[in-house]
């Protein structure tokens, strides 16, 4: 289905001034070994309600090529052994760090953890030594996403609109994988 999408590109040019409360209701871990399976799992889980479909067509090798770089970090938050959310960071040329993907698993939405996890993503991004942290969001994301980013100090530096062909089918397994019926 063809849909009009508005995209906001946001940036932060210096670390936030406010002191961050380090008390978290979750534990945050960096995934040290590149794992296409784990990243695709979180991409699918977190993004399924927000039309994250672009990377679903990636093969295992494409995921590995992206992840197998010292410039990319994946962080996952867990509470009582269950995932809360995740974010991917990528150091880029000219001193930028992009928060490539950020989000909560569906069961964690609405519990005040989006603010906390975003603060963690921002802190980890600045620790990578960049001069700028940036990200983008759009009208397909959670309705509170843009406000959360702006409340944490991000400023819009570019806005664009375009038509996008959004799949009208549910998430599928790896490209080329056979579907199976779990009811049998």
DACOR-V846320 format. One record per backbone hydrogen bond with DSSP energy under -0.5 kcal/mol. NH is the residue of the N-H (numbers start at 1). CO is the residue of the C=O. E is the energy in kcal/mol with one decimal. If there is no record, write none. Layout:
nh=<NH	NH>
co=<CO	CO>
e=<E	E>
This chain:
nh=<3	5	7	8	9	10	10	11	12	22	24	27	29	31	32	39	40	41	42	43	44	45	46	47	48	50	51	52	53	56	57	57	58	63	64	65	66	67	68	69	72	73	74	75	76	77	78	79	82	84	85	86	87	88	89	90	91	92	95	96	96	97	98	99	100	100	101	103	105	108	109	109	111	113	116	117	118	119	120	121	122	123	124	125	126	127	128	128	129	130	131	132	133	134	135	137	139	141	145	148	149	150	151	152	153	154	155	157	158	160	162	164	166	166	177	182	184>
co=<164	162	160	137	158	8	135	155	133	20	22	78	76	74	30	35	36	37	38	39	40	41	42	43	44	47	48	47	51	53	53	54	55	59	60	61	62	63	64	67	69	89	31	87	29	85	27	82	79	77	77	103	75	101	73	98	71	96	92	92	93	132	90	134	88	98	88	86	84	105	105	106	108	108	112	113	114	115	116	117	118	119	120	121	122	123	124	125	126	125	95	95	12	97	10	8	6	138	142	144	145	146	147	148	150	149	11	9	9	7	5	3	1	164	174	180	181>
e=<-2.4	-3.1	-3.3	-2.9	-3.1	-0.5	-2.8	-2.6	-2.5	-0.6	-0.6	-3.3	-2.7	-2.8	-0.7	-2.4	-2.7	-2.0	-2.4	-2.6	-2.7	-2.9	-2.8	-2.0	-1.3	-1.3	-0.6	-2.1	-1.3	-1.1	-0.6	-0.7	-1.7	-2.1	-2.5	-2.8	-1.7	-2.7	-3.0	-2.4	-1.5	-2.3	-0.5	-2.8	-2.9	-2.6	-2.9	-3.0	-2.0	-3.4	-1.0	-2.3	-2.2	-2.5	-2.8	-2.0	-2.8	-3.5	-0.8	-0.5	-1.0	-2.2	-2.7	-2.8	-1.4	-1.3	-0.8	-2.0	-2.7	-2.1	-0.7	-1.0	-1.2	-0.5	-0.7	-2.9	-2.2	-2.2	-2.0	-2.5	-2.6	-2.5	-2.8	-2.3	-2.4	-1.8	-0.6	-1.0	-1.8	-0.7	-3.5	-1.4	-2.5	-2.3	-2.2	-2.2	-1.8	-1.8	-2.1	-2.3	-2.4	-2.5	-2.5	-1.2	-1.4	-2.2	-2.8	-3.1	-1.4	-2.2	-2.2	-3.0	-3.2	-0.9	-2.5	-0.7	-1.2>
